[in-house]
Amino acid sequence: LRAEGEALMRQAGQGAAAVACFETALLAIDRWDAQERGETTVLLAEALEAAGRADESEATLRQMMSEFPTSPVPPFKLGNLFRNLEQWKESVGMYEQALELH
């Protein structure tokens, strides 16, 4: 399902279908496989943004920050999200946080 979701992400206008694939894939991932869960969660957040659901993308990445507090990936991805939304101050703050964790 993850590969199918990634393929859908590459197709214009398929964000909603990709969201469904990644949500289903997350249900199938062993809860102890943190790396796979983290990578799929990032893909879900990106699909949510592509589907025009930026608020849900942000919430997904913030949840990921609490699950993986030492990872620079969630704040970096939040920085990208805020940059795309032209929320410059928030974007810079997230990038700075990612750098501190790196």
Summary of the structure (lengths in Angstrom):
residues: 102
radius of gyration: 13.3
end to end distance: 30.0
largest distance: 36.8
contacts: 302
relative contact order: 0.12
helix: 77%
strand: 0%
